[in-house]
Amino acid sequence: MSSSIRRGTLAATALVLAAATLSACAAGRDAQTLEVKPDNAATSVGDVKIQNVNIITTDDGPSAVTARIFNEGTKAETLTSVTVKGAGARVKLSPAKGEKALTVPAGGSLALGGRGNASAVLPESGSTAVKDGNAQPITFDLSRTGAVSLRATVVPEHGDYKKFGPTVAPSPSAPSGSPSASPSGSPSASPSEDASGSASPEEGDAENGEEIEEESASGDHAAGH
């Protein structure tokens, strides 16, 4: 092989190696492509991880936000608000029975949705903005970490999700006015009427009896004479 051919081969090899090196640098740890994360129902910010985020809808009514919030830090967190983008209504947060706040303890977790857990309910006015099958943007605000945003999966309240959907019990209707009217009616009037009505005949009978005795006494006295 001539020296000119060998030099050409070495030059081509050098170009291939250079291109490969540049490609490897572009795909390094700081590449922009690695910063793109797919939308899903789980995320983490600092010591806080939020998983299994869903918005459970009903056929005609409010919706429920379900999630599990983990705190791997050394200090407790408090969930202060939940915002569903585009809903235009505030999510109502309610702590679990016996709790005063939605606390995520250090090294522990907080469950949203389900029997005995804290709840986050989106009212009917805001539920019209969420559609089954959507990946709805949602933000959880925590006392120490701040805002944590991700996309929640919107699913209907069917099957296993029914156990975690909103449970809105209708408030008992107030009693009508009839019970309050009856105590002030006949019971209060009857005793006075009975008392006034029964007293007169007894007094009249007593007076008549005294007059009869006086007349009989006077008659007997006249007959004696």
C-alpha angles and dihedrals in degrees: 000000000000122000092245092058091048091052091051092051092050091050092052091048091051091053092051092050092048092051091049091050092051091049091051092052092051091054094049126126092275095053115130091232090067091057092063111095124188120243112259142146096264136063143153136217118185109311094347124092123183119195141171094026114179138159108216114203131200128214093253117357145040127338131227129225113216127189146136115234118198125198115200093172131098096246130062122253129209124213103226103174146353121212125194110202114239095011095105090205133092120251110237112228121203124181122227118272110288093019127107098200141017096260125180102202122218108271090007141083144238123224121210117201133015133078114316094009134105115275138218112194126186109208122238092257090063098036092074088073094062121075128196111260095026126125096227119199110240134175129207116200116207128189097240107018096042124207119006114186132190140133122277123211111240112219134166122251095259135121115350091354090067089076090062101038125109115287109202113178115198113245113247112261117249116253117261124251096259097087092053092048098052099059091055093047126061102359094061095043098044099064093052093047092047092047094049093042097048097044096060098058092049093051091046092051091050093051092047090050092053091049091051092050092049091050093048091047092052091047093053091048091053092048090053091059 
